[in-house]
Amino acid sequence: MREEPDPGGAAPNPRILPLVQVFCAAAAMGLLAAVLPGEGWRHPLRLPLAFLILAAGFTCAFLGVRAFRRAGTTVDPRQPSAASTLVTRGIYRFSRNPMYLGFLLALGSWALFLGRLESLLVLPLFILSMNRLQIRAEERALRARFGREWERWAARVPRWFGWPGGRGEGP
């Protein structure tokens, strides 16, 4: 995969957009579910749980987008250096990437919907892919743009999820 410079010049930006990564992960999960032998997981709470997790994912993503819109900054992942404001309020007190966390939850929901728990094995690969192909470039651009303010926020808010104060570079 080739990286291109971000138009703002702060960091290289990958060509594989987050939604493309989501669709690739979902397709891999579907393929895995289709080729595995056996019945799969058929618990009566499977679908209600899948829809609950999907709703949580949509909520995380929606709150992330809404916070960006309210702050008047870009939601375009291709140009992280175009951010005009470092958003640290609302859901951004719990996750530095609530939109991507929403995608992860939607994929978890998809695994339950498919009824093949083995498809959950794709989720760590999705996290690694997002960390490597998207989030690192965004973090470099934000660090370059906002400096110490970004570093203080990143020190107390996990990359994916958790409670404020619990630094997390992993998921």
C-alpha positions in Angstrom: 0.0 0.0 0.0 1.3 3.4 -1.0 0.9 6.4 1.2 0.3 9.9 -0.2 1.1 13.2 1.5 -1.8 14.8 3.3 -2.7 18.0 1.4 -2.0 19.9 4.6 1.5 18.5 4.6 1.5 17.3 8.2 1.5 13.5 7.7 1.2 10.9 5.0 -2.3 9.6 4.5 -3.2 6.1 3.5 -5.3 5.4 0.4 -7.5 2.8 2.2 -10.4 4.8 3.7 -12.0 3.7 7.0 -15.3 2.7 5.4 -13.4 0.6 2.8 -11.7 -1.2 5.7 -15.1 -1.7 7.4 -16.6 -3.3 4.2 -13.5 -5.5 3.7 -13.7 -6.7 7.3 -17.5 -7.3 6.9 -16.9 -9.3 3.7 -14.2 -11.4 5.3 -16.5 -12.1 8.2 -19.3 -13.1 5.8 -17.0 -15.3 3.8 -15.7 -16.9 7.0 -19.2 -17.6 8.2 -20.1 -19.1 4.8 -17.2 -21.5 4.5 -17.2 -22.8 8.1 -19.0 -26.1 8.6 -21.7 -26.6 11.1 -24.7 -24.8 12.4 -23.2 -21.8 14.1 -24.5 -20.0 17.2 -28.3 -20.0 17.4 -29.1 -18.5 20.8 -32.5 -16.8 21.1 -30.8 -13.6 22.3 -28.4 -13.5 19.4 -30.3 -11.1 17.2 -31.6 -8.8 19.9 -28.0 -8.5 21.2 -26.7 -7.9 17.7 -29.2 -5.0 17.2 -28.3 -3.6 20.7 -24.6 -3.6 19.8 -25.4 -2.1 16.4 -27.3 0.7 18.0 -24.4 1.3 20.4 -22.1 1.5 17.3 -24.3 3.9 15.5 -24.6 6.0 18.6 -20.8 6.2 19.1 -20.3 7.2 15.4 -23.2 9.7 15.4 -22.0 11.4 18.6 -18.5 11.6 17.1 -19.7 13.2 13.9 -22.0 15.5 15.8 -19.2 16.7 18.0 -17.0 17.5 15.0 -19.9 19.4 13.3 -20.6 21.4 16.4 -16.9 22.3 16.7 -16.9 23.3 13.0 -14.1 21.0 12.1 -13.7 18.4 9.3 -14.8 14.8 9.5 -12.9 13.9 6.4 -10.4 11.2 7.3 -8.3 11.9 4.2 -7.2 15.3 5.5 -6.6 15.1 9.3 -4.3 18.2 9.1 -7.4 20.3 8.0 -8.8 20.0 11.5 -9.5 23.4 12.8 -10.3 22.4 16.4 -9.2 19.5 18.7 -12.5 18.0 19.8 -12.1 16.8 23.4 -15.6 17.1 24.8 -18.6 14.7 24.8 -17.8 11.2 23.6 -14.2 12.3 23.0 -13.7 12.2 26.8 -14.0 8.4 26.5 -12.5 7.6 23.1 -10.1 9.4 20.7 -11.8 7.6 17.9 -15.5 7.1 18.6 -16.4 7.0 14.9 -14.0 4.1 14.4 -15.3 2.5 17.7 -18.8 2.7 16.2 -17.5 0.8 13.1 -15.9 -1.8 15.4 -19.2 -2.3 17.3 -21.1 -2.5 14.0 -18.7 -5.3 12.9 -19.2 -7.1 16.2 -23.0 -6.8 15.6 -22.5 -8.3 12.1 -20.6 -11.3 13.6 -23.5 -12.0 16.0 -26.0 -11.6 13.1 -24.1 -14.1 11.1 -24.2 -16.5 14.0 -20.6 -17.5 13.6 -18.6 -16.5 16.6 -15.5 -17.4 14.7 -16.1 -14.3 12.5 -15.2 -12.3 15.7 -11.6 -13.2 14.9 -11.6 -10.6 12.2 -12.1 -7.8 14.7 -8.5 -7.7 16.0 -7.4 -7.6 12.4 -9.7 -4.6 11.8 -8.3 -2.8 14.9 -4.7 -3.5 13.7 -5.6 -2.3 10.2 -7.2 0.9 11.4 -4.4 1.6 13.9 -1.7 1.1 11.2 -3.4 2.5 8.1 -5.5 5.4 9.4 -5.2 6.3 13.1 -1.4 6.7 13.2 -1.4 9.1 10.3 -4.3 11.1 11.9 -2.5 11.2 15.2 0.7 12.5 13.6 -1.2 15.2 11.9 -3.1 16.2 15.1 0.1 16.2 17.1 1.8 18.4 14.5 -1.2 20.8 14.4 -2.2 20.9 18.1 1.1 20.0 19.9 1.0 19.9 23.7 -2.8 20.2 23.8 -3.1 16.9 21.7 -0.5 15.2 23.9 -2.3 16.0 27.1 -5.6 14.8 25.7 -4.0 11.6 24.3 -2.4 10.9 27.6 -5.7 10.7 29.4 -8.1 9.4 26.7 -7.7 5.9 25.2 -7.3 5.4 21.5 -10.3 3.1 21.2 -12.3 3.0 24.4 -12.1 3.3 28.2 -12.5 5.7 31.0 -10.7 9.0 31.1 -7.3 8.8 32.7 -6.8 5.2 31.4 -4.3 5.7 28.6 -4.7 3.1 25.9 -2.6 2.7 22.8 -4.2 -0.6 22.0 -7.9 -1.3 21.4 
